[in-house]
């Protein structure tokens, strides 16, 4: 198990006389379950001294909360380079290259995954914790993956997403000259009958919403920024196919592979309000080389 400092907070005037557990519950959205876990062991300290959560605070005190990760990783750590875009006590954001699987699965992908790389990175720092990606992207999609370092961090991002205080944007290159400047795709999406992998738009599908904004039109393709409002499997890929302008390289959904051998889709920006500091966190990942070259060669 790994014990780490979760955060430090200086009590304000409005915290005067409140129990520490009330402060954690109301100001920092700690679940009641997590508060009960904090009561086991010496996890909450004020001005350098251990305190009980039922004690009452005073303005100006320094509150430190430690968190003991009870779960350990079941994934084998490996010495694989990762590109870190952002890291703090709660989160780690990395830039996943195209072709890398997120998590070990089946017989084919038991090693070399992003999870193996991240766990190996943590092990080098003396930490042991489960791999908790906030969201996933396809193997051949590149870009930002945000990973929670604790159950608390994972819980907080779920709350932020539900309140629309977290969003992710993708850059995609679609086939042909996309005719619309901005708008939305809102067709429901379901698994195609007879397939476990392929999705399709269908009235019986799950509600799905993708916002789009055209950035540059080239002779044979168009660069578009997509914002996911919902997060269905293959959502952008299916919506692009349904519009008649599939992503380049996306052979599963009708894309031309002559320009690029994988779907030209990259998660390039992720924004969220930090649950502890209320700071606006903006994470960006540069285009991978294959998509960058495709655009450069168009001039």
C-alpha positions as CSV (number, residue, x, y, z in Angstrom):
1,X,0.0,0.0,0.0
2,X,1.1,3.6,-0.7
3,X,0.5,6.5,1.5
4,X,0.7,10.0,-0.1
5,X,-0.2,13.5,0.8
6,X,-3.5,14.1,-1.0
7,X,-3.7,17.9,-0.4
8,X,-3.0,20.8,1.9
9,X,-5.6,23.4,2.7
10,X,-5.5,26.6,4.9
11,X,-8.8,27.0,6.7
12,X,-10.8,30.1,5.9
13,X,-12.9,32.3,8.1
14,X,-16.0,30.4,7.0
15,X,-14.5,27.2,8.2
16,X,-14.2,28.5,11.8
17,X,-15.9,26.1,14.3
18,X,-16.8,23.4,11.7
19,X,-15.8,19.8,12.1
20,X,-13.0,18.7,9.8
21,X,-15.2,16.0,8.4
22,X,-17.8,18.6,7.5
23,X,-15.2,20.7,5.7
24,X,-14.0,17.6,3.7
25,X,-17.6,16.6,2.9
26,X,-19.0,20.0,1.8
27,X,-16.0,21.9,0.5
28,X,-14.1,19.0,-1.2
29,X,-16.9,16.6,-1.9
30,X,-15.4,13.7,0.0
31,X,-17.8,10.8,0.0
32,X,-19.0,9.5,3.3
33,X,-17.3,6.2,2.5
34,X,-14.0,7.9,2.0
35,X,-14.3,9.9,5.2
36,X,-14.9,6.7,7.1
37,X,-11.7,5.3,5.6
38,X,-9.7,8.4,6.6
39,X,-10.7,7.8,10.2
40,X,-8.7,4.5,10.1
41,X,-5.1,5.5,10.8
42,X,-3.5,8.9,11.2
43,X,-4.5,10.5,7.9
44,X,-5.6,14.0,8.9
45,X,-3.2,16.5,10.4
46,X,-3.5,20.1,11.4
47,X,-0.5,22.3,12.0
48,X,1.7,19.3,12.1
49,X,-0.4,17.3,14.6
50,X,-2.7,14.4,14.1
51,X,-6.4,15.3,14.7
52,X,-9.7,13.5,14.8
53,X,-12.2,14.4,12.0
54,X,-14.8,15.2,14.6
55,X,-12.6,18.0,16.0
56,X,-13.4,21.6,15.0
57,X,-11.2,23.8,13.0
58,X,-10.0,27.4,13.3
59,X,-9.3,29.9,10.6
60,X,-5.7,29.9,9.5
61,X,-4.9,26.3,10.4
62,X,-3.1,24.2,7.9
63,X,-5.0,21.0,7.1
64,X,-3.1,18.1,5.6
65,X,-4.9,15.0,4.3
66,X,-3.0,11.9,3.5
67,X,-4.5,9.0,1.5
68,X,-3.6,5.4,1.8
69,X,-4.2,3.5,-1.4
70,X,-5.6,0.1,-0.3
71,X,-5.6,-1.5,-3.7
72,X,-2.5,-2.6,-5.5
73,X,-1.9,-2.9,-9.2
74,X,-2.5,-6.3,-10.8
75,X,-0.8,-5.0,-13.9
76,X,2.9,-5.7,-14.5
77,X,4.9,-2.6,-14.7
78,X,7.3,-2.2,-17.6
79,X,10.1,0.3,-18.5
80,X,8.3,2.0,-21.4
81,X,8.8,5.7,-22.1
82,X,5.7,7.9,-21.5
83,X,5.2,11.5,-22.5
84,X,3.8,13.3,-19.4
85,X,1.7,16.3,-20.1
86,X,0.5,17.1,-16.6
87,X,0.9,15.6,-13.1
88,X,-0.1,16.5,-9.6
89,X,-1.2,14.6,-6.4
90,X,-4.4,13.5,-8.0
91,X,-3.9,13.1,-11.7
92,X,-1.5,12.1,-14.4
93,X,-2.0,13.0,-18.0
94,X,0.0,11.4,-20.8
95,X,0.2,11.6,-24.6
96,X,-0.6,8.2,-26.0
97,X,1.0,7.4,-29.3
98,X,-1.1,5.8,-32.1
99,X,-1.0,2.0,-32.1
100,X,-0.7,1.6,-28.3
101,X,-3.4,-0.2,-26.4
102,X,-4.6,1.4,-23.2
103,X,-5.0,-1.7,-21.0
104,X,-3.9,-5.4,-21.2
105,X,-6.5,-7.4,-22.9
106,X,-6.8,-10.9,-24.4
107,X,-3.7,-12.9,-25.4
108,X,-2.5,-10.4,-27.9
109,X,-2.0,-7.4,-25.7
110,X,-0.6,-8.6,-22.3
111,X,2.4,-6.2,-22.4
112,X,3.5,-3.0,-24.0
113,X,0.3,-1.2,-23.1
114,X,-0.1,2.2,-21.7
115,X,-1.1,0.7,-18.4
116,X,2.1,-1.3,-18.2
117,X,4.1,1.9,-18.9
118,X,2.3,4.0,-16.3
119,X,2.5,1.3,-13.6
120,X,6.2,1.0,-14.4
121,X,6.6,4.8,-14.1
122,X,4.9,4.7,-10.7
123,X,7.0,1.8,-9.5
124,X,10.2,3.7,-10.2
125,X,8.9,6.4,-7.9
126,X,8.1,3.9,-5.1
127,X,4.3,3.9,-5.5
128,X,1.9,1.1,-6.1
129,X,-1.6,1.8,-7.2
130,X,-4.2,0.6,-9.7
131,X,-4.4,2.0,-13.2
132,X,-7.5,4.2,-13.4
133,X,-8.0,6.0,-16.7
134,X,-10.7,8.6,-16.6
135,X,-11.6,7.8,-20.2
136,X,-10.3,5.5,-22.9
137,X,-9.4,6.1,-26.6
138,X,-9.1,3.5,-29.4
139,X,-5.7,1.8,-30.0
140,X,-5.2,3.7,-33.3
141,X,-6.4,7.1,-31.9
142,X,-3.6,9.2,-30.3
143,X,-3.6,11.8,-27.7
144,X,-4.5,12.7,-24.1
145,X,-5.3,10.1,-21.5
146,X,-6.1,11.4,-18.0
147,X,-5.4,8.9,-15.2
148,X,-6.6,9.1,-11.6
149,X,-4.1,8.4,-8.9
150,X,-6.7,7.5,-6.3
151,X,-10.4,6.5,-6.0
152,X,-11.1,10.0,-4.7
153,X,-9.6,11.6,-7.8
154,X,-11.6,9.2,-10.0
155,X,-14.8,10.0,-8.1
156,X,-14.2,13.8,-8.4
157,X,-13.7,13.7,-12.2
158,X,-17.0,11.7,-12.5
159,X,-18.8,14.5,-10.6
160,X,-17.1,17.2,-12.7
161,X,-18.1,15.4,-15.9
162,X,-21.7,15.1,-14.8
163,X,-21.7,18.9,-14.1
164,X,-20.1,19.7,-17.5
165,X,-17.0,21.0,-15.8
166,X,-14.7,18.7,-17.8
167,X,-14.5,18.4,-21.6
168,X,-12.2,16.9,-24.2
169,X,-11.6,17.9,-27.7
170,X,-10.2,16.0,-30.7
171,X,-8.6,16.9,-34.0
172,X,-9.7,14.8,-36.9
173,X,-9.0,14.8,-40.6
174,X,-12.1,13.8,-42.7
175,X,-12.3,12.8,-46.3
176,X,-13.2,15.5,-48.8
177,X,-14.2,19.1,-48.3
178,X,-16.5,19.2,-45.3
179,X,-19.3,21.6,-46.2
180,X,-20.3,22.9,-42.7
181,X,-18.4,25.4,-40.6
182,X,-19.8,24.3,-37.2
183,X,-22.7,22.3,-35.8
184,X,-23.5,19.1,-34.1
185,X,-24.0,15.4,-34.8
186,X,-26.8,14.0,-32.6
187,X,-27.7,10.7,-34.1
188,X,-28.1,7.9,-31.5
189,X,-25.5,5.1,-31.7
190,X,-25.8,1.3,-31.2
191,X,-23.8,-1.8,-31.9
192,X,-24.5,-3.1,-35.4
193,X,-26.5,-6.3,-35.5
194,X,-24.2,-9.3,-36.0
195,X,-21.1,-7.5,-34.8
196,X,-19.4,-7.0,-31.4
197,X,-17.2,-4.1,-32.6
198,X,-18.9,-2.0,-35.3
199,X,-21.2,0.7,-34.3
200,X,-23.9,2.5,-36.3
201,X,-26.3,5.4,-36.0
202,X,-29.8,4.1,-35.3
203,X,-33.0,5.5,-33.7
204,X,-32.8,2.6,-31.1
205,X,-29.2,3.6,-30.1
206,X,-27.9,5.5,-27.1
207,X,-28.2,9.3,-27.2
208,X,-24.9,10.7,-28.6
209,X,-23.8,14.2,-29.2
210,X,-20.7,15.5,-31.0
211,X,-20.0,19.2,-31.6
212,X,-17.8,20.1,-34.5
213,X,-15.9,23.1,-35.8
214,X,-14.2,23.2,-39.2
215,X,-10.6,24.5,-39.0
216,X,-9.0,24.2,-42.4
217,X,-10.3,22.8,-45.7
218,X,-7.6,21.3,-48.0
219,X,-8.0,20.0,-51.5
220,X,-8.9,16.4,-50.6
221,X,-9.6,16.5,-46.9
222,X,-10.6,18.8,-44.0
223,X,-9.2,19.4,-40.5
224,X,-12.0,19.5,-37.9
225,X,-12.1,20.0,-34.1
226,X,-14.6,17.8,-32.3
227,X,-16.0,18.2,-28.8
228,X,-17.5,15.1,-27.2
229,X,-20.6,15.8,-25.1
230,X,-21.3,12.1,-24.7
231,X,-18.7,9.4,-24.8
232,X,-20.0,6.5,-26.8
233,X,-17.6,3.9,-28.3
234,X,-16.3,5.0,-31.7
235,X,-18.6,8.1,-31.4
236,X,-16.7,10.5,-33.6
237,X,-15.8,7.8,-36.1
238,X,-19.5,6.7,-36.5
239,X,-20.8,10.3,-36.7
240,X,-18.3,11.2,-39.4
241,X,-19.2,8.1,-41.4
242,X,-22.9,8.9,-41.0
243,X,-22.3,12.5,-42.3
244,X,-20.8,11.2,-45.5
245,X,-17.3,12.4,-44.5
246,X,-15.5,9.5,-42.8
247,X,-12.1,10.0,-41.0
248,X,-9.1,9.4,-43.3
249,X,-7.5,6.0,-42.6
250,X,-10.6,4.6,-40.8
251,X,-11.1,1.4,-42.8
252,X,-13.7,0.2,-40.3
253,X,-15.9,3.1,-41.1
254,X,-15.2,3.8,-44.8
255,X,-12.1,6.0,-44.6
256,X,-9.5,6.1,-47.3
257,X,-6.2,4.5,-46.1
258,X,-4.1,5.9,-49.0
259,X,-3.2,9.0,-47.0
260,X,-2.7,7.5,-43.5
261,X,-2.9,3.9,-42.3
262,X,-5.0,4.6,-39.2
263,X,-7.9,6.8,-38.3
264,X,-6.7,10.4,-38.4
265,X,-8.0,11.2,-34.9
266,X,-6.2,12.8,-32.0
267,X,-7.4,13.8,-28.5
268,X,-5.6,17.2,-28.4
269,X,-7.2,19.1,-25.5
270,X,-8.7,18.3,-22.1
271,X,-10.1,20.9,-19.7
272,X,-11.4,20.5,-16.2
273,X,-11.8,22.4,-13.0
274,X,-9.4,21.0,-10.4
275,X,-11.5,19.5,-7.5
276,X,-9.2,20.7,-4.8
277,X,-7.9,24.1,-6.0
278,X,-10.8,25.1,-8.3
279,X,-8.1,26.1,-10.8
280,X,-8.9,25.7,-14.5
281,X,-6.6,23.0,-15.8
282,X,-6.0,23.0,-19.6
283,X,-4.0,20.1,-21.0
284,X,-2.9,20.0,-24.6
285,X,-1.1,17.4,-26.8
286,X,0.6,18.3,-30.1
287,X,-0.4,16.5,-33.2
288,X,1.5,13.2,-33.8
289,X,4.0,13.0,-36.6
290,X,1.8,11.1,-39.1
291,X,-1.1,13.6,-38.9
292,X,1.3,16.6,-38.8
293,X,3.0,15.4,-42.0
294,X,-0.3,14.8,-43.7
295,X,-1.3,18.5,-43.2
296,X,2.2,19.8,-44.1
297,X,2.2,17.8,-47.3
298,X,-1.1,19.3,-48.4
299,X,0.5,22.7,-49.1
